[in-house]
Amino acid sequence: MTSQLNVDTIVNKAGSGGTNVKIGNTSTYVSDGGAVTQSTTQSLIKSWCRWESIGTASVLDSFNHSSMTDNGTGDQTITIASAMANATYVHAGMAGGGNTNLAAICQPQDATAVTTTATRYQTVYGNGNLYDWSSINTSLFGDLA
């Protein structure tokens, strides 16, 4: 026989507010269409970062990032606070500085560009030259260590 729990609010033991809900690595959720289940932990973004590189490069907001290094024009390294399980995680991102600017985010083709604790990004203008932008956004998907 299956069990079902129906509640409106989960609160802490003292009943004074919200609570932390911990789910296991094997937790799943039902897809939008209801046909399949997906892993809850694998489907979450593991980190994201928004920074600007014009002038003195600085992080504007982030999750699971501890620092940034400005390597020069259009070239920054983001340090990940909680390490990824391997260096084959997925990157998604965009950069820009206005409605007429064309921007791209690239990774240098060297062995140190991506590790489990850092990733290096180069941002380029439409002509392929390295360029500093007012808004650079990246997110990482994969397994944490």
N, C-alpha and C positions, 0 to 999 in steps of 0.2 A: 504494500500500500504506500502511495506517495504522500508526502506531507507538503503543506503550503502554509506560508506565513504571510499574513496581510496586515500591514501597519501603515500608519500615516507618517510617523516620526520615530527615529531611533535616537535615544539620548544616552548620556553617560550614566554610570551606576548611581550617582548622586541625584540624577534627574534634573540637573541644573543647566543643561545645554546640549549642544551637539556631541557627537562622538566620532571617533576614528574607526573606520571600517577597514579591516585587513582581509584581503583576498589571497588565496593561494595561487601559485604558478600554474596550476591546472584549471583555474576558473575559466569558464566559457560564457559567451552570451549568444543568443539566437540572432541570426542575421535579420536585416530589415524585412525581407520577404518571408522569413520563417523557415526556409528550406534547409539551411545549414547552421552549424555553430562555429564560432570563431574563438580563438584564444584571447582572453581579455588582456593579459599582460603583454603579449607580442604585438597587439594592435595599437598600443599607446605610443605617443611621441616620447622619446627618452630624454631629449633635451632640445631647447630652442634658444636662439639668441638674436637680438636686434641691436645693431650698432651703426655708428656713423664713422666715416674715415676722413672727412674733411677737416683740415687743421689737425688738432690733436685727436686721434681716434679714441672713441670711448663707447662703452657698452651702454645702451639706453635701457634695456630690460632683458632679462634672461631667466632660464630655468635650467639647472644642472650645468652651469658654467661657472668656473671660478676666476678666470682672468682672460685677458686678451693681450697679445703682443703686436705692435705695429711694426711690420718689417719694411715699411716704405710705402710709396705711392701705390694704392690699389692692392696691397698685400698684407693680410693680417692672419694671425694664428689664434684660434680660440681654444682655451684649455677646458676640458670636460671635467667636472667635479667628481662624479661617480663614473668610473671607467666602463667602457663598453666591453663586451665579451671578446670581441675580435675586431680587426680593422676593416671588415667588409660590410659595415653598416651602411645604410642608405642616407644620402644627403638630399635635401630639397631646399631650394632657396631662390631668392630674387633680390635685385638691387635696383636702385633708381634715384633720381634726383629731380624729377619733373615730368610733365606729361609728354615732352618731345624727346626725352633722352632714351637711348637704347643701351641697356646694361646687360652684362652676363657675369655669372659667378663661375669660376673655374678652379680646379685644383692643379697645382704644379705637378709635373710628371717626374717626381723624384720619390724615393723610398720613404722620406720623412714627412711627406705632405699629410699623411693620415696615419695615426696610431690609435690605440685604444683610449688614450687620454688627451689627445689634441688633434685638431684638424686645421690645415692651412688653406686659406681661400685667397684667390686673386680676383679682383673685380676689374672688368674691362669695359671700355666705351665701345660703341658700335664699330669703330674702325680697328679694334683689336688692341689698342694701347691701354696699359694699366691706368686706372682712373680712380680717384676717391669719390665716394658717394655719400649723400646725406642719409640714406636709408638702405641698410643691408640686412637681410633677414634669412636665417637658416634654421632648419630643424633636422633632427637626426632620428632615424628609425632603426631598430635592431634590438639585440639582447644586451642587457647590462651584465657586467661580470658577476 
